[in-house]
Amino acid sequence: MPDFVAALFASAIFCLAVVALNALTRLALQAQIAPDGLMEGGFVQYGGALVLAGSTYRRAVRTPVRVAAD
């Protein structure tokens, strides 16, 4: 996969992960099952999204492209 496409895919995954983790954090805080120190837009959300995007980028760059003719 070209680097540009892999970077585009990884950035899309990062954005989706931040939105999903913020939604899960909001639900956990409203249900009072999360500690008060856990906040929306915090280190846990951005760190988790960054780890997911980084692993996605590494996997996209490492995986060879399969052509239908092969």
ZALUMPA-234312 format. One record per residue: chain; residue number from 1; x, y, z of N, C-alpha, C, CB in turn; residue in one letter. Coordinates in nm, 4 decimals. Glycine has a CB too. Example, Ala and Ser with C-alpha at 12.3 -4.5 7.8 and 13.67 -1.06 7.14 Angstrom:
ZALUMPA-234312
<chain=A; n=1; npx=1.3190; npy=-0.5690; npz=0.7800; capx=1.2300; capy=-0.4500; capz=0.7800; cpx=1.3200; cpy=-0.3300; cpz=0.7800; cbpx=1.1308; cbpy=-0.4473; cbpz=0.9046; res=A> .
<chain=A; n=2; npx=1.2850; npy=-0.2250; npz=0.7080; capx=1.3670; capy=-0.1060; capz=0.7140; cpx=1.2900; cpy=0.0030; cpz=0.7870; cbpx=1.4084; cbpy=-0.0598; cbpz=0.5725; res=S> .
//
This chain:
ZALUMPA-234312
<chain=A; n=1; npx=0.0853; npy=-0.1168; npz=0.0000; capx=0.0000; capy=0.0000; capz=0.0000; cpx=0.0903; cpy=0.1237; cpz=0.0000; cbpx=-0.0972; cbpy=-0.0005; cbpz=0.1229; res=M> .
<chain=A; n=2; npx=0.0609; npy=0.2212; npz=-0.0822; capx=0.1418; capy=0.3435; capz=-0.0836; cpx=0.1371; cpy=0.4134; cpz=0.0528; cbpx=0.0925; cbpy=0.4394; cbpz=-0.1946; res=P> .
<chain=A; n=3; npx=0.2458; npy=0.4831; npz=0.0848; capx=0.2547; capy=0.5494; capz=0.2146; cpx=0.1447; cpy=0.6532; cpz=0.2340; cbpx=0.3901; cbpy=0.6152; cbpz=0.2299; res=D> .
<chain=A; n=4; npx=0.1104; npy=0.7238; npz=0.1275; capx=0.0058; capy=0.8254; capz=0.1398; cpx=-0.1280; cpy=0.7623; cpz=0.1785; cbpx=-0.0086; cbpy=0.9031; cbpz=0.0081; res=F> .
<chain=A; n=5; npx=-0.1621; npy=0.6542; npz=0.1148; capx=-0.2893; capy=0.5867; capz=0.1445; cpx=-0.2866; cpy=0.5294; cpz=0.2861; cbpx=-0.3173; cbpy=0.4740; cbpz=0.0411; res=V> .
<chain=A; n=6; npx=-0.1715; npy=0.4742; npz=0.3254; capx=-0.1594; capy=0.4197; capz=0.4607; cpx=-0.1721; cpy=0.5304; cpz=0.5653; cbpx=-0.0251; cbpy=0.3464; cbpz=0.4773; res=A> .
<chain=A; n=7; npx=-0.1115; npy=0.6462; npz=0.5389; capx=-0.1218; capy=0.7583; capz=0.6323; cpx=-0.2640; cpy=0.8120; cpz=0.6371; cbpx=-0.0248; cbpy=0.8700; cbpz=0.5931; res=A> .
<chain=A; n=8; npx=-0.3301; npy=0.8173; npz=0.5238; capx=-0.4686; capy=0.8620; capz=0.5194; cpx=-0.5594; cpy=0.7673; cpz=0.5968; cbpx=-0.5159; cbpy=0.8737; cbpz=0.3751; res=L> .
<chain=A; n=9; npx=-0.5378; npy=0.6381; npz=0.5794; capx=-0.6153; capy=0.5369; capz=0.6505; cpx=-0.5898; cpy=0.5452; cpz=0.8007; cbpx=-0.5811; cbpy=0.3964; cbpz=0.5984; res=F> .
<chain=A; n=10; npx=-0.4635; npy=0.5622; npz=0.8397; capx=-0.4295; capy=0.5705; capz=0.9819; cpx=-0.4883; cpy=0.6959; cpz=1.0454; cbpx=-0.2776; cbpy=0.5686; cbpz=1.0006; res=A> .
<chain=A; n=11; npx=-0.4901; npy=0.8074; npz=0.9742; capx=-0.5483; capy=0.9291; capz=1.0308; cpx=-0.6996; cpy=0.9171; cpz=1.0437; cbpx=-0.5126; cbpy=1.0505; cbpz=0.9446; res=S> .
<chain=A; n=12; npx=-0.7630; npy=0.8482; npz=0.9507; capx=-0.9074; capy=0.8247; capz=0.9624; cpx=-0.9377; cpy=0.7354; cpz=1.0821; cbpx=-0.9627; cbpy=0.7610; cbpz=0.8332; res=A> .
<chain=A; n=13; npx=-0.8552; npy=0.6334; npz=1.1022; capx=-0.8723; capy=0.5461; capz=1.2185; cpx=-0.8528; cpy=0.6248; cpz=1.3474; cbpx=-0.7736; cbpy=0.4278; cbpz=1.2127; res=I> .
<chain=A; n=14; npx=-0.7538; npy=0.7157; npz=1.3492; capx=-0.7299; capy=0.7979; capz=1.4678; cpx=-0.8526; cpy=0.8820; cpz=1.5005; cbpx=-0.6074; cbpy=0.8885; cbpz=1.4470; res=F> .
<chain=A; n=15; npx=-0.9093; npy=0.9475; npz=1.4004; capx=-1.0265; capy=1.0323; capz=1.4236; cpx=-1.1455; cpy=0.9512; cpz=1.4737; cbpx=-1.0644; cbpy=1.1061; cbpz=1.2955; res=C> .
<chain=A; n=16; npx=-1.1694; npy=0.8379; npz=1.4119; capx=-1.2810; capy=0.7524; capz=1.4544; cpx=-1.2592; cpy=0.6976; cpz=1.5949; cbpx=-1.2999; cbpy=0.6368; cbpz=1.3561; res=L> .
<chain=A; n=17; npx=-1.1345; npy=0.6636; npz=1.6271; capx=-1.1052; capy=0.6108; capz=1.7604; cpx=-1.1238; cpy=0.7175; cpz=1.8674; cbpx=-0.9628; cbpy=0.5559; cbpz=1.7659; res=A> .
<chain=A; n=18; npx=-1.0841; npy=0.8414; npz=1.8396; capx=-1.1038; capy=0.9493; capz=1.9372; cpx=-1.2530; cpy=0.9711; cpz=1.9622; cbpx=-1.0377; cbpy=1.0808; cbpz=1.8878; res=V> .
<chain=A; n=19; npx=-1.3310; npy=0.9730; npz=1.8564; capx=-1.4758; capy=0.9923; capz=1.8715; cpx=-1.5365; cpy=0.8766; cpz=1.9507; cbpx=-1.5444; cbpy=1.0043; cbpz=1.7327; res=V> .
<chain=A; n=20; npx=-1.4985; npy=0.7535; npz=1.9170; capx=-1.5544; capy=0.6366; capz=1.9855; cpx=-1.5113; cpy=0.6319; cpz=2.1322; cbpx=-1.5114; cbpy=0.5076; cbpz=1.9142; res=A> .
<chain=A; n=21; npx=-1.3850; npy=0.6593; npz=2.1596; capx=-1.3384; capy=0.6561; capz=2.2986; cpx=-1.3994; cpy=0.7690; cpz=2.3804; cbpx=-1.1860; cbpy=0.6649; cbpz=2.3038; res=L> .
<chain=A; n=22; npx=-1.4198; npy=0.8859; npz=2.3213; capx=-1.4871; capy=0.9937; capz=2.3937; cpx=-1.6321; cpy=0.9580; cpz=2.4240; cbpx=-1.4811; cbpy=1.1234; cbpz=2.3134; res=N> .
<chain=A; n=23; npx=-1.6986; npy=0.8917; npz=2.3297; capx=-1.8374; capy=0.8497; capz=2.3540; cpx=-1.8440; cpy=0.7451; cpz=2.4646; cbpx=-1.9005; cbpy=0.7939; cbpz=2.2251; res=A> .
<chain=A; n=24; npx=-1.7516; npy=0.6505; npz=2.4626; capx=-1.7493; capy=0.5490; capz=2.5687; cpx=-1.7179; cpy=0.6110; cpz=2.7041; cbpx=-1.6467; cbpy=0.4402; cbpz=2.5363; res=L> .
<chain=A; n=25; npx=-1.6289; npy=0.7094; npz=2.7065; capx=-1.5965; capy=0.7774; capz=2.8315; cpx=-1.7174; cpy=0.8542; cpz=2.8837; cbpx=-1.4775; cbpy=0.8724; cbpz=2.8119; res=T> .
<chain=A; n=26; npx=-1.7879; npy=0.9217; npz=2.7936; capx=-1.9070; capy=0.9962; capz=2.8358; cpx=-2.0124; cpy=0.9023; cpz=2.8933; cbpx=-1.9658; cbpy=1.0752; cbpz=2.7177; res=R> .
<chain=A; n=27; npx=-2.0321; npy=0.7872; npz=2.8283; capx=-2.1288; capy=0.6896; capz=2.8811; cpx=-2.0859; cpy=0.6355; cpz=3.0164; cbpx=-2.1465; cbpy=0.5740; cbpz=2.7831; res=L> .
<chain=A; n=28; npx=-1.9570; npy=0.6079; npz=3.0314; capx=-1.9076; capy=0.5559; capz=3.1591; cpx=-1.9209; cpy=0.6595; cpz=3.2701; cbpx=-1.7616; cbpy=0.5122; cbpz=3.1458; res=A> .
<chain=A; n=29; npx=-1.8977; npy=0.7861; npz=3.2388; capx=-1.9122; capy=0.8898; capz=3.3412; cpx=-2.0584; cpy=0.9122; cpz=3.3779; cbpx=-1.8502; cbpy=1.0208; cbpz=3.2930; res=L> .
<chain=A; n=30; npx=-2.1478; npy=0.9050; npz=3.2807; capx=-2.2899; capy=0.9229; capz=3.3104; cpx=-2.3451; cpy=0.8056; cpz=3.3899; cbpx=-2.3695; cbpy=0.9402; cbpz=3.1814; res=Q> .
<chain=A; n=31; npx=-2.2924; npy=0.6856; npz=3.3642; capx=-2.3374; capy=0.5676; capz=3.4373; cpx=-2.2671; cpy=0.5550; cpz=3.5718; cbpx=-2.3138; cbpy=0.4421; cbpz=3.3544; res=A> .
<chain=A; n=32; npx=-2.1744; npy=0.6454; npz=3.5996; capx=-2.0977; capy=0.6493; capz=3.7235; cpx=-2.0209; cpy=0.5202; cpz=3.7486; cbpx=-2.1894; cbpy=0.6771; cbpz=3.8397; res=Q> .
<chain=A; n=33; npx=-1.9644; npy=0.4642; npz=3.6415; capx=-1.8807; capy=0.3450; capz=3.6564; cpx=-1.7343; cpy=0.3765; cpz=3.6292; cbpx=-1.9285; cbpy=0.2344; cbpz=3.5625; res=I> .
<chain=A; n=34; npx=-1.7057; npy=0.5036; npz=3.6000; capx=-1.5681; capy=0.5464; capz=3.5736; cpx=-1.5235; cpy=0.6393; cpz=3.6859; cbpx=-1.5564; cbpy=0.6173; cbpz=3.4346; res=A> .
<chain=A; n=35; npx=-1.3939; npy=0.6423; npz=3.7148; capx=-1.3458; capy=0.7361; capz=3.8168; cpx=-1.3591; cpy=0.8806; cpz=3.7690; cbpx=-1.1993; cbpy=0.7057; cbpz=3.8527; res=P> .
<chain=A; n=36; npx=-1.3642; npy=0.9736; npz=3.8633; capx=-1.3824; capy=1.1141; capz=3.8283; cpx=-1.2631; cpy=1.1702; cpz=3.7522; cbpx=-1.4065; cbpy=1.1960; cbpz=3.9532; res=D> .
<chain=A; n=37; npx=-1.1463; npy=1.1123; npz=3.7685; capx=-1.0275; capy=1.1608; capz=3.6994; cpx=-1.0282; cpy=1.1318; cpz=3.5504; cbpx=-0.9060; cbpy=1.1005; cbpz=3.7605; res=G> .
<chain=A; n=38; npx=-1.1127; npy=1.0403; npz=3.5077; capx=-1.1237; capy=1.0079; capz=3.3655; cpx=-1.2134; cpy=1.1119; cpz=3.3001; cbpx=-1.1801; cbpy=0.8632; cbpz=3.3437; res=L> .
<chain=A; n=39; npx=-1.1577; npy=1.1858; npz=3.2050; capx=-1.2358; capy=1.2922; capz=3.1433; cpx=-1.2363; cpy=1.2777; cpz=2.9924; cbpx=-1.1811; cbpy=1.4290; cbpz=3.1829; res=M> .
<chain=A; n=40; npx=-1.3307; npy=1.3433; npz=2.9293; capx=-1.3367; capy=1.3413; capz=2.7838; cpx=-1.2184; cpy=1.4185; cpz=2.7274; cbpx=-1.4702; cbpy=1.4008; cbpz=2.7330; res=E> .
<chain=A; n=41; npx=-1.1618; npy=1.3687; npz=2.6196; capx=-1.0493; capy=1.4366; capz=2.5564; cpx=-0.9222; cpy=1.4281; cpz=2.6381; cbpx=-1.0833; cbpy=1.5801; cbpz=2.5322; res=G> .
<chain=A; n=42; npx=-0.9111; npy=1.3296; npz=2.7225; capx=-0.7949; capy=1.3161; capz=2.8081; cpx=-0.6876; cpy=1.2276; cpz=2.7474; cbpx=-0.8359; cbpy=1.2616; cbpz=2.9410; res=G> .
<chain=A; n=43; npx=-0.5889; npy=1.1991; npz=2.8292; capx=-0.4741; capy=1.1208; capz=2.7863; cpx=-0.5133; cpy=0.9799; cpz=2.7434; cbpx=-0.3720; cbpy=1.1140; cbpz=2.8972; res=F> .
<chain=A; n=44; npx=-0.6083; npy=0.9211; npz=2.8116; capx=-0.6494; capy=0.7841; capz=2.7798; cpx=-0.7099; cpy=0.7761; cpz=2.6395; cbpx=-0.7507; cbpy=0.7331; cbpz=2.8839; res=V> .
<chain=A; n=45; npx=-0.7934; npy=0.8727; npz=2.6047; capx=-0.8574; capy=0.8700; capz=2.4735; cpx=-0.7561; cpy=0.8948; cpz=2.3620; cbpx=-0.9691; cbpy=0.9741; cbpz=2.4669; res=Q> .
<chain=A; n=46; npx=-0.6762; npy=0.9996; npz=2.3757; capx=-0.5799; capy=1.0313; capz=2.2700; cpx=-0.4674; cpy=0.9286; cpz=2.2640; cbpx=-0.5216; cbpy=1.1707; cbpz=2.2916; res=Y> .
<chain=A; n=47; npx=-0.4267; npy=0.8788; npz=2.3787; capx=-0.3236; capy=0.7746; capz=2.3790; cpx=-0.3719; cpy=0.6461; cpz=2.3144; cbpx=-0.2785; cbpy=0.7462; cbpz=2.5207; res=G> .
<chain=A; n=48; npx=-0.4942; npy=0.6048; npz=2.3478; capx=-0.5502; capy=0.4847; capz=2.2881; cpx=-0.5704; cpy=0.4992; cpz=2.1382; cbpx=-0.6811; cbpy=0.4506; cbpz=2.3541; res=G> .
<chain=A; n=49; npx=-0.6177; npy=0.6155; npz=2.0958; capx=-0.6372; capy=0.6392; capz=1.9531; cpx=-0.5040; cpy=0.6434; cpz=1.8793; cbpx=-0.7136; cbpy=0.7696; cbpz=1.9308; res=A> .
<chain=A; n=50; npx=-0.4011; npy=0.7004; npz=1.9416; capx=-0.2693; capy=0.7070; capz=1.8791; cpx=-0.2065; cpy=0.5685; cpz=1.8660; cbpx=-0.1774; cbpy=0.7983; cbpz=1.9595; res=L> .
<chain=A; n=51; npx=-0.2230; npy=0.4851; npz=1.9664; capx=-0.1717; capy=0.3478; capz=1.9588; cpx=-0.2432; cpy=0.2708; cpz=1.8483; cbpx=-0.1890; cbpy=0.2753; cbpz=2.0945; res=V> .
<chain=A; n=52; npx=-0.3735; npy=0.2852; npz=1.8391; capx=-0.4505; capy=0.2162; capz=1.7354; cpx=-0.4116; cpy=0.2646; cpz=1.5964; cbpx=-0.6003; cbpy=0.2367; cbpz=1.7576; res=L> .
<chain=A; n=53; npx=-0.3953; npy=0.3956; npz=1.5788; capx=-0.3565; capy=0.4498; capz=1.4485; cpx=-0.2145; cpy=0.4089; cpz=1.4111; cbpx=-0.3683; cbpy=0.6020; cbpz=1.4489; res=A> .
<chain=A; n=54; npx=-0.1244; npy=0.4065; npz=1.5087; capx=0.0130; capy=0.3642; capz=1.4813; cpx=0.0223; cpy=0.2191; cpz=1.4393; cbpx=0.0988; cbpy=0.3865; cbpz=1.6024; res=G> .
<chain=A; n=55; npx=-0.0515; npy=0.1328; npz=1.5081; capx=-0.0498; capy=-0.0080; capz=1.4695; cpx=-0.1163; cpy=-0.0292; cpz=1.3341; cbpx=-0.1193; cbpy=-0.0929; cbpz=1.5756; res=S> .
<chain=A; n=56; npx=-0.2193; npy=0.0492; npz=1.3042; capx=-0.2834; capy=0.0407; capz=1.1728; cpx=-0.1874; cpy=0.0826; cpz=1.0623; cbpx=-0.4092; cbpy=0.1281; cbpz=1.1688; res=T> .
<chain=A; n=57; npx=-0.1128; npy=0.1910; npz=1.0860; capx=-0.0174; capy=0.2379; capz=0.9853; cpx=0.0930; cpy=0.1344; cpz=0.9622; cbpx=0.0443; cbpy=0.3725; cbpz=1.0285; res=Y> .
<chain=A; n=58; npx=0.1468; npy=0.0802; npz=1.0720; capx=0.2522; capy=-0.0206; capz=1.0572; cpx=0.2022; cpy=-0.1435; cpz=0.9833; cbpx=0.3064; cbpy=-0.0612; cbpz=1.1936; res=R> .
<chain=A; n=59; npx=0.0811; npy=-0.1844; npz=1.0125; capx=0.0252; capy=-0.3016; capz=0.9444; cpx=-0.0030; cpy=-0.2728; cpz=0.7973; cbpx=-0.1033; cbpy=-0.3469; cbpz=1.0139; res=R> .
<chain=A; n=60; npx=-0.0511; npy=-0.1525; npz=0.7669; capx=-0.0817; capy=-0.1180; capz=0.6276; cpx=0.0453; cpy=-0.1077; cpz=0.5443; cbpx=-0.1593; cbpy=0.0140; cbpz=0.6210; res=A> .
<chain=A; n=61; npx=0.1519; npy=-0.0570; npz=0.6019; capx=0.2770; capy=-0.0446; capz=0.5277; cpx=0.3440; cpy=-0.1800; cpz=0.5119; cbpx=0.3715; cbpy=0.0530; cbpz=0.5977; res=V> .
<chain=A; n=62; npx=0.3332; npy=-0.2647; npz=0.6125; capx=0.4007; capy=-0.3942; capz=0.6116; cpx=0.3309; cpy=-0.4962; cpz=0.5226; cbpx=0.4101; cbpy=-0.4479; cbpz=0.7520; res=R> .
<chain=A; n=63; npx=0.1986; npy=-0.4930; npz=0.5153; capx=0.1229; capy=-0.5925; capz=0.4414; cpx=0.1401; cpy=-0.5716; cpz=0.2911; cbpx=-0.0254; cbpy=-0.5865; cbpz=0.4800; res=T> .
<chain=A; n=64; npx=0.1825; npy=-0.6750; npz=0.2187; capx=0.1974; capy=-0.6589; capz=0.0733; cpx=0.0608; cpy=-0.6484; cpz=0.0048; cbpx=0.2772; cbpy=-0.7772; cbpz=0.0139; res=P> .
<chain=A; n=65; npx=0.0597; npy=-0.5777; npz=-0.1031; capx=-0.0639; capy=-0.5598; capz=-0.1799; cpx=-0.0894; cpy=-0.6856; cpz=-0.2615; cbpx=-0.0555; cbpy=-0.4342; cbpz=-0.2728; res=V> .
<chain=A; n=66; npx=-0.2101; npy=-0.7370; npz=-0.2519; capx=-0.2452; capy=-0.8566; capz=-0.3288; cpx=-0.3209; cpy=-0.8142; cpz=-0.4517; cbpx=-0.3289; cbpy=-0.9562; cbpz=-0.2445; res=R> .
<chain=A; n=67; npx=-0.2754; npy=-0.8611; npz=-0.5663; capx=-0.3389; capy=-0.8283; capz=-0.6932; cpx=-0.4288; cpy=-0.9450; cpz=-0.7315; cbpx=-0.2327; cbpy=-0.7988; cbpz=-0.8050; res=V> .
<chain=A; n=68; npx=-0.5409; npy=-0.9156; npz=-0.7939; capx=-0.6366; capy=-1.0204; capz=-0.8300; cpx=-0.5775; cpy=-1.1202; cpz=-0.9299; cbpx=-0.7629; cbpy=-0.9579; cbpz=-0.8882; res=A> .
<chain=A; n=69; npx=-0.4784; npy=-1.0794; npz=-1.0076; capx=-0.4192; capy=-1.1695; capz=-1.1072; cpx=-0.3261; cpy=-1.2724; cpz=-1.0451; cbpx=-0.3436; cbpy=-1.0896; cbpz=-1.2109; res=A> .
<chain=A; n=70; npx=-0.2826; npy=-1.2484; npz=-0.9204; capx=-0.1881; capy=-1.3446; capz=-0.8569; cpx=-0.2544; cpy=-1.4714; cpz=-0.8138; cbpx=-0.1214; cbpy=-1.2824; cbpz=-0.7371; res=D> .
//
